[in-house]
Amino acid sequence: MAVIHMTFNPEHNIDSQFHSENGNLLTQALFYEIVYDKQFAIYTLNKEPRDIERPDGSKVTLLPIKTLYLQMEDIPEYMFATTYFNDWDHWCRLQENTNLRIEIDKWRYELELKMMSKGMIGIRDKAAGGDRASMTWLAEKGWDKTGAARGRPKNLKRDKAQKSEVSKVIQGHFDRIQD
């Protein structure tokens, strides 16, 4: 897959791309697939760029925002927010939109899988090079969080009973000292 570089419409400065004609910050209107009035859309939810004709007859290429998100690999999302949106607050506001939040959650999950996959490939490569810790991690399925817990099993009832017994002993000592 080719790396997609962001380019904005040169007729607008970057700030105007995110605001309506009356100055309001755009959210849903930035995304072609979920807006009625396509005049402000600069992104597509598709995987590939999308060429469209605006109502005024101008032709533009919409950027695939999910692809840009995954390519950036920015887990905290700050660099992504400040690169592809007005600022961090704009990104936070976008996440408050129900339609967009569903999409963003899917992107986050896919990015998590992508990063985990890259990490596991690195561990596999280290294991192939003879790294014992990596070999052990792979052999013991270290990625499987649902497997048997390590260490001594917890017995919550026993622990609670012991704490209660200790409290009684301490209270008894306290009562004797006061008498």
Backbone bond lengths (Angstrom), bond angles and torsions (degrees), N, CA, C in turn:
res aa  C-N    CA-C-N  psi(-1)  N-CA   C-N-CA  omega(-1)  CA-C   N-CA-C  phi
1 M - - - 1.449 - - 1.519 108.92 -
2 A 1.291 117.01 133.01 1.462 122.00 179.69 1.520 110.14 -75.33
3 V 1.315 114.79 145.14 1.459 119.83 175.94 1.518 107.95 -74.34
4 I 1.301 115.60 132.25 1.464 121.11 -178.60 1.517 108.22 -98.70
5 H 1.304 116.27 127.16 1.451 121.39 177.41 1.517 108.62 -102.10
6 M 1.312 115.30 140.79 1.449 120.56 -175.73 1.522 111.09 -77.82
7 T 1.301 116.09 133.12 1.461 121.58 172.14 1.514 107.66 -136.32
8 F 1.309 115.75 132.27 1.450 120.59 178.87 1.516 109.99 -99.54
9 N 1.292 115.37 163.62 1.452 121.80 175.52 1.531 107.94 -61.28
10 P 1.346 118.85 119.82 1.466 120.59 -176.03 1.520 113.37 -66.54
11 E 1.325 118.31 -15.37 1.463 120.38 179.76 1.527 111.91 -73.03
12 H 1.335 117.17 -16.70 1.458 121.31 -178.42 1.521 109.35 -117.72
13 N 1.323 115.86 147.81 1.454 115.64 170.42 1.527 106.62 -80.08
14 I 1.335 116.64 164.50 1.463 120.43 -171.94 1.529 111.70 -58.69
15 D 1.335 116.70 -36.48 1.454 120.07 -177.75 1.523 111.37 -66.80
16 S 1.328 117.93 -37.68 1.458 119.84 -176.87 1.518 111.77 -70.84
17 Q 1.328 117.91 -19.43 1.457 121.01 178.00 1.538 111.14 -65.03
18 F 1.310 116.76 -22.68 1.463 121.43 -175.07 1.523 113.92 -105.90
19 H 1.315 117.03 3.87 1.461 121.00 -178.93 1.524 110.50 -124.49
20 S 1.324 114.59 146.53 1.465 119.61 175.06 1.529 108.53 -74.85
21 E 1.316 115.74 176.19 1.463 120.25 -179.27 1.525 112.59 -61.42
22 N 1.339 116.67 -28.28 1.465 119.43 178.65 1.527 112.80 -94.07
23 G 1.342 116.90 9.81 1.458 120.84 173.11 1.516 116.26 93.98
24 N 1.329 118.10 -2.66 1.461 119.85 179.68 1.525 110.52 -72.53
25 L 1.323 115.84 141.95 1.460 121.38 178.45 1.528 109.16 -70.81
26 L 1.316 116.51 128.97 1.467 121.61 -178.16 1.527 110.78 -84.97
27 T 1.323 115.61 143.97 1.464 120.29 175.09 1.528 108.09 -124.28
28 Q 1.307 116.97 -89.58 1.457 122.77 -178.56 1.531 111.98 -57.79
29 A 1.308 117.14 -31.27 1.460 122.09 -177.06 1.528 112.81 -64.45
30 L 1.312 117.74 -16.59 1.468 121.23 179.97 1.524 112.59 -76.29
31 F 1.328 117.30 -13.18 1.460 121.81 -172.30 1.527 111.03 -113.79
32 Y 1.288 115.53 117.50 1.461 123.48 -172.79 1.531 112.95 -54.68
33 E 1.306 117.89 -43.35 1.466 121.07 -171.71 1.534 113.90 -74.81
34 I 1.318 118.29 -17.40 1.471 118.90 -174.81 1.527 113.46 -121.06
35 V 1.314 116.99 18.74 1.455 119.68 -179.86 1.531 109.08 -125.74
36 Y 1.322 115.85 147.36 1.460 120.60 178.96 1.530 111.26 -81.05
37 D 1.327 116.38 -45.68 1.457 121.73 -178.66 1.530 108.13 -93.36
38 K 1.307 116.95 107.35 1.469 123.06 -171.98 1.535 114.08 -78.54
39 Q 1.339 118.13 0.68 1.460 120.19 -172.91 1.526 113.99 -65.37
40 F 1.344 118.49 -26.58 1.460 120.60 -176.96 1.528 113.22 -101.13
41 A 1.313 117.94 -8.51 1.467 120.55 -175.53 1.527 110.82 -61.52
42 I 1.337 115.79 130.31 1.464 121.24 174.53 1.528 110.99 -124.30
43 Y 1.342 115.72 -9.21 1.460 120.04 -179.48 1.524 110.86 -125.11
44 T 1.328 114.66 154.22 1.456 121.20 171.22 1.522 107.93 -119.85
45 L 1.310 116.06 152.40 1.463 120.75 175.57 1.525 111.18 -88.44
46 N 1.344 116.52 -3.18 1.467 121.05 175.31 1.526 110.14 -68.71
47 K 1.332 116.09 166.09 1.460 120.66 179.30 1.527 113.12 -77.31
48 E 1.307 116.83 -23.40 1.463 122.42 -176.28 1.526 109.54 -116.10
49 P 1.341 116.84 156.68 1.476 119.27 175.14 1.529 110.17 -56.90
50 R 1.310 115.94 152.71 1.463 120.84 -177.11 1.523 109.56 -128.70
51 D 1.306 116.32 124.11 1.460 121.28 176.77 1.523 108.99 -87.72
52 I 1.335 115.43 129.62 1.468 119.92 179.62 1.520 109.80 -134.95
53 E 1.316 114.36 164.48 1.455 120.95 171.96 1.521 106.81 -112.77
54 R 1.308 116.72 124.32 1.467 121.84 -179.43 1.531 109.69 -74.73
55 P 1.326 116.12 163.29 1.467 119.35 178.80 1.537 113.55 -55.73
56 D 1.350 117.27 -27.72 1.468 119.89 179.61 1.530 112.69 -82.90
57 G 1.344 117.37 0.27 1.460 122.02 177.65 1.517 114.45 96.28
58 S 1.347 117.20 -9.83 1.467 119.19 179.59 1.529 109.91 -74.04
59 K 1.334 115.63 148.61 1.458 121.28 179.75 1.524 108.81 -107.18
60 V 1.336 115.58 134.28 1.467 121.22 -179.57 1.527 109.38 -138.40
61 T 1.309 114.04 159.09 1.457 120.65 173.93 1.521 107.64 -107.81
62 L 1.319 115.78 121.81 1.464 121.12 178.74 1.528 108.62 -85.62
63 L 1.316 115.44 138.90 1.456 121.00 -179.05 1.528 110.97 -85.09
64 P 1.324 117.87 139.93 1.470 121.63 179.70 1.527 110.46 -80.66
65 I 1.301 117.29 97.51 1.461 122.14 -170.53 1.533 112.81 -63.38
66 K 1.316 118.35 -36.44 1.467 119.87 178.34 1.530 110.09 -63.50
67 T 1.307 116.86 -43.01 1.464 120.97 179.23 1.526 110.27 -62.49
68 L 1.327 117.00 -42.56 1.462 121.24 178.12 1.523 110.79 -62.76
69 Y 1.323 116.32 -40.72 1.473 121.71 178.81 1.529 110.42 -61.53
70 L 1.319 116.36 -48.48 1.466 120.50 -178.09 1.529 111.64 -68.27
71 Q 1.307 117.80 -36.05 1.463 120.89 179.24 1.527 111.63 -66.79
72 M 1.316 116.95 -36.47 1.458 119.80 -176.34 1.531 111.87 -70.34
73 E 1.327 117.42 -30.41 1.476 122.61 179.56 1.529 111.77 54.11
74 D 1.295 116.20 42.17 1.464 122.94 -177.43 1.525 108.98 -100.08
75 I 1.308 116.43 89.78 1.469 120.60 -175.58 1.531 112.36 -60.37
76 P 1.333 120.10 -44.07 1.469 118.28 177.02 1.530 113.36 -68.86
77 E 1.325 117.87 -19.24 1.456 125.82 175.11 1.529 114.72 75.85
78 Y 1.310 118.70 2.29 1.464 120.00 -178.50 1.526 111.76 -67.04
79 M 1.316 116.73 -49.55 1.467 120.04 -179.48 1.534 110.58 -62.70
80 F 1.328 116.16 -39.71 1.456 120.29 176.95 1.527 110.13 -60.28
81 A 1.321 116.36 -47.66 1.465 121.56 -177.48 1.525 111.72 -61.41
82 T 1.319 116.73 -43.61 1.458 119.49 -176.50 1.529 112.45 -80.86
83 T 1.324 117.54 -16.13 1.463 120.88 176.89 1.524 111.44 -86.17
84 Y 1.318 117.39 -43.11 1.465 120.55 -171.17 1.523 114.79 -107.43
85 F 1.331 117.06 -2.99 1.461 120.33 177.72 1.521 108.84 -135.88
86 N 1.316 116.71 176.17 1.455 121.42 -175.10 1.527 111.79 -58.38
87 D 1.328 116.31 -47.62 1.462 121.77 179.18 1.526 108.98 -170.18
88 W 1.321 116.84 -174.91 1.467 121.30 -178.60 1.527 111.17 -61.40
89 D 1.318 117.58 -42.26 1.468 120.57 -179.98 1.527 111.62 -62.04
90 H 1.316 116.47 -36.49 1.468 120.38 177.11 1.529 109.33 -62.36
91 W 1.334 116.83 -45.71 1.474 121.14 177.87 1.533 110.56 -59.31
92 C 1.312 117.48 -43.45 1.474 120.92 178.69 1.523 110.35 -62.05
93 R 1.303 116.23 -40.26 1.470 120.55 179.36 1.533 111.21 -65.87
94 L 1.327 117.03 -39.18 1.465 120.91 177.17 1.523 110.76 -59.47
95 Q 1.318 116.50 -37.93 1.461 121.00 -177.98 1.525 112.61 -69.60
96 E 1.305 117.32 -19.05 1.463 121.21 177.95 1.527 111.75 -76.94
97 N 1.320 116.89 -16.37 1.454 121.56 179.31 1.526 108.80 -77.82
98 T 1.318 117.64 124.10 1.464 122.45 -175.46 1.524 112.65 -57.42
99 N 1.332 116.90 -46.55 1.464 119.57 -179.51 1.519 111.95 -61.55
100 L 1.312 116.34 -43.57 1.461 120.30 -179.01 1.518 111.89 -72.34
101 R 1.317 116.46 -35.12 1.471 120.03 -178.01 1.525 110.91 -61.49
102 I 1.303 117.36 -38.31 1.471 121.18 177.76 1.527 109.45 -60.44
103 E 1.319 116.72 -45.88 1.470 120.85 179.50 1.526 111.08 -65.51
104 I 1.323 116.71 -46.06 1.462 121.47 -178.15 1.526 110.72 -61.30
105 D 1.320 117.60 -40.47 1.467 120.64 177.66 1.529 111.37 -61.98
106 K 1.320 116.28 -37.66 1.474 119.91 176.33 1.524 110.36 -64.67
107 W 1.327 117.38 -41.75 1.466 121.30 178.98 1.527 110.20 -61.75
108 R 1.327 115.38 -44.44 1.470 119.81 -178.75 1.524 110.98 -61.29
109 Y 1.313 115.88 -43.50 1.458 120.06 179.53 1.530 110.32 -62.76
110 E 1.327 116.30 -45.03 1.462 119.73 179.70 1.530 111.14 -64.43
111 L 1.341 117.55 -38.95 1.461 120.30 177.54 1.528 110.66 -64.41
112 E 1.323 116.49 -40.19 1.468 120.14 177.54 1.529 110.34 -60.02
113 L 1.324 116.67 -45.05 1.470 120.27 178.13 1.527 110.96 -63.51
114 K 1.322 116.19 -41.48 1.462 120.52 179.97 1.525 110.66 -61.45
115 M 1.319 116.81 -46.31 1.461 120.99 -179.24 1.531 111.13 -66.79
116 M 1.323 117.02 -39.67 1.454 120.60 177.76 1.529 109.97 -64.25
117 S 1.312 116.64 -40.99 1.454 121.33 178.84 1.530 110.83 -62.56
118 K 1.324 117.11 -44.73 1.465 120.87 177.81 1.534 110.65 -60.74
119 G 1.317 115.81 -43.18 1.464 120.21 179.25 1.520 111.98 -62.66
120 M 1.326 115.62 -42.41 1.463 119.44 -179.47 1.524 110.96 -67.71
121 I 1.305 117.92 -34.57 1.465 120.82 176.54 1.532 109.20 -64.95
122 G 1.320 116.77 -40.82 1.466 120.85 176.44 1.517 111.97 -61.73
123 I 1.330 116.63 -43.02 1.464 120.66 178.76 1.523 110.08 -65.63
124 R 1.332 116.20 -41.56 1.456 120.25 178.00 1.526 110.78 -60.02
125 D 1.315 116.44 -42.46 1.463 120.95 179.26 1.525 111.32 -65.03
126 K 1.347 116.57 -40.46 1.463 119.77 177.09 1.533 111.05 -64.90
127 A 1.333 115.69 -39.03 1.463 119.54 178.26 1.530 110.52 -63.91
128 A 1.324 115.97 -40.36 1.473 120.20 178.76 1.524 110.51 -64.30
129 G 1.320 116.95 -26.43 1.462 121.84 177.59 1.516 113.26 -84.90
130 G 1.344 117.65 1.18 1.462 121.33 176.01 1.514 115.83 101.05
131 D 1.329 118.44 5.12 1.463 120.87 179.75 1.529 109.64 -69.32
132 R 1.330 115.72 114.25 1.475 120.77 -174.94 1.524 113.16 -64.96
133 A 1.313 116.91 -40.61 1.472 119.30 -179.58 1.527 110.36 -61.26
134 S 1.322 116.40 -41.07 1.467 120.53 178.43 1.518 110.97 -66.15
135 M 1.335 116.21 -41.54 1.472 119.54 178.60 1.526 110.52 -61.53
136 T 1.327 115.73 -43.20 1.472 120.26 -179.99 1.518 110.37 -63.97
137 W 1.329 116.73 -44.77 1.462 121.01 -179.40 1.524 110.56 -58.88
138 L 1.334 116.09 -43.50 1.465 119.95 178.83 1.522 111.37 -68.03
139 A 1.327 117.09 -43.46 1.461 120.98 -178.28 1.526 111.71 -64.20
140 E 1.328 116.42 -34.75 1.471 121.07 -178.38 1.525 112.59 -93.88
141 K 1.324 117.29 10.41 1.468 122.20 -178.56 1.530 111.16 51.12
142 G 1.314 115.44 55.96 1.466 121.75 -177.52 1.513 114.53 -58.12
143 W 1.299 117.49 -20.18 1.479 121.83 179.02 1.517 112.54 -79.04
144 D 1.340 117.25 -15.79 1.464 121.30 -175.01 1.521 109.96 -85.00
145 K 1.326 115.67 101.25 1.468 121.11 -178.93 1.530 112.63 -78.04
146 T 1.329 117.39 -12.20 1.465 120.19 -178.00 1.517 112.04 -89.98
147 G 1.313 117.47 -5.34 1.469 121.25 -178.46 1.513 111.03 -68.00
148 A 1.320 115.10 -174.75 1.459 121.11 -178.83 1.532 110.17 -61.94
149 A 1.318 115.70 138.30 1.456 120.83 178.37 1.517 109.60 -70.65
150 R 1.319 115.47 149.12 1.459 119.90 178.71 1.514 109.32 -91.27
151 G 1.308 114.77 156.24 1.456 119.76 176.69 1.519 111.74 86.70
152 R 1.315 114.04 -174.40 1.462 121.19 -177.96 1.519 110.28 -69.23
153 P 1.331 117.27 132.90 1.471 119.22 178.51 1.526 111.00 -65.85
154 K 1.275 115.81 146.59 1.468 120.81 -179.91 1.527 109.73 -89.19
155 N 1.296 114.35 138.98 1.451 121.09 175.39 1.520 105.93 -121.03
156 L 1.305 116.17 96.31 1.459 120.64 -173.23 1.528 112.49 -64.62
157 K 1.325 117.24 -39.08 1.464 119.48 179.28 1.522 110.60 -63.96
158 R 1.351 116.37 -43.95 1.463 120.67 -179.99 1.520 109.58 -63.37
159 D 1.336 117.60 -45.29 1.458 121.51 -178.95 1.532 110.93 -61.16
160 K 1.328 116.92 -42.20 1.461 121.26 -179.49 1.533 110.26 -65.80
161 A 1.321 116.82 -41.68 1.472 121.00 178.81 1.522 110.67 -64.10
162 Q 1.339 116.89 -40.65 1.464 120.03 179.18 1.521 110.72 -64.94
163 K 1.316 117.62 -41.90 1.461 120.88 178.91 1.529 110.61 -63.55
164 S 1.315 115.99 -39.30 1.461 120.44 178.55 1.523 110.53 -64.44
165 E 1.323 117.26 -42.58 1.465 122.31 179.67 1.523 110.34 -63.77
166 V 1.337 116.90 -42.89 1.466 121.18 178.48 1.528 109.63 -62.74
167 S 1.313 117.53 -41.11 1.468 120.90 179.02 1.523 111.04 -61.52
168 K 1.340 116.42 -41.38 1.471 120.16 178.83 1.519 111.00 -63.24
169 V 1.326 118.13 -43.46 1.468 122.46 179.76 1.523 109.80 -62.79
170 I 1.323 117.41 -45.76 1.467 121.45 -179.92 1.519 110.02 -63.00
171 Q 1.332 117.16 -42.60 1.462 120.68 179.44 1.524 110.13 -63.30
172 G 1.344 117.08 -38.68 1.476 120.96 177.43 1.512 111.30 -62.39
173 H 1.317 118.18 -44.76 1.466 121.61 177.13 1.519 110.50 -62.41
174 F 1.314 118.06 -42.37 1.455 122.41 179.77 1.520 110.58 -62.07
175 D 1.338 117.37 -42.64 1.468 121.74 179.93 1.530 110.63 -63.68
176 R 1.330 117.88 -41.94 1.477 121.90 179.61 1.511 110.78 -63.87
177 I 1.320 117.51 -39.99 1.466 120.77 -177.92 1.512 110.32 -66.49
178 Q 1.308 118.83 -35.08 1.458 121.73 -178.04 1.531 111.59 -74.31
179 D 1.303 118.16 -23.89 1.479 119.95 -178.14 1.472 112.90 -78.11
